[in-house]
Amino acid sequence: MERSIIIISLLLLFMAPAEAQDDFGIWSEVNVEKKINSRWDIGASAELRMRDDASEVDRWSVGVDVGYKVAKWLKASAGYSFLNDNIYKVSTKQKVADYYGQRHRFNVSLTGSQDFGRLSISLRERWQYTFRPEKSVWRYYAAGHTFAGQNADFNDDGDPEKHTFDSKAKNVWRNRLQLKYKLTKQWRPYVNAETYVAKSWEKTRYSLGTEFRLNKQHSFDVKYMFQDIRNNDDDEADSHIIGIGYTYKF
């Protein structure tokens, strides 16, 4: 069984294109979970993502979710997240918009799982809806800008002109297949692959990591992720990512 886990892990890693080395990021998160009874649980989370070789904030977010155990092998969940994105856009005329934009995200999921001895296989199907409100920001020329408004377009009153990004809504269907192995009471290595499909296949994320359960209340998660961008409009790049997480259950 251990040999099978190693083989699957290597296959997932080599599925990622070797030439895609556009960026490196670090994602960190903290989760709090509360089991209400044998079927219901609630949770809250906070996340910080770094991009550009982990030198700049990509986004921070906070969220809440609720889960319901439909059957021993099936769980339903729903959640909301507030996202604050660090956005950098360059127009065809080399005008720059550098600002923080907010998004509201809702999701509904069904996760089926089955144990085969120490090996657990799960499939999560998730519908995700994201709304970005309208946002007006300064746009300025790419050359020599140090703060919003410098080298900007100016109106007749001498004030910097603003560009308005229209509100936008987006639906995404996410599919994640995961294999997790109970190596010891504390260590649970896993591999997974998740696809993102909107109007087309946008991206796939491949992960290799492990959970470390210190005790019933405290657990940690460390993983390597490769993000393979196929086609999307969020200005994301192929990325190598290190993820670090902490979960407190009570």
Secondary structure, DSSP 8 states (H G I E B T S, - for coil): -HHHHHHHHHHHHHTS-TT---EEEEEEEEEEEEE-SSSEEEEEEEEEEEETTTTEEEEEEEEEEEEEEEETTEEEEEEEEEEEEEEEEE-TT-EEEEEEEEEEEEEEEEEEEEEETTEEEEEEEEEEEEEE--EEEE-EESTT--STTTTB-B-TTS-B-EEEE--EEEEEEEEEEEEEE--SSSEEEEEEEEEEESSSEEEEEEEEEEEEE-SSSEEEEEEEEEEEE-S-SS----EEEEEEEEEEE-
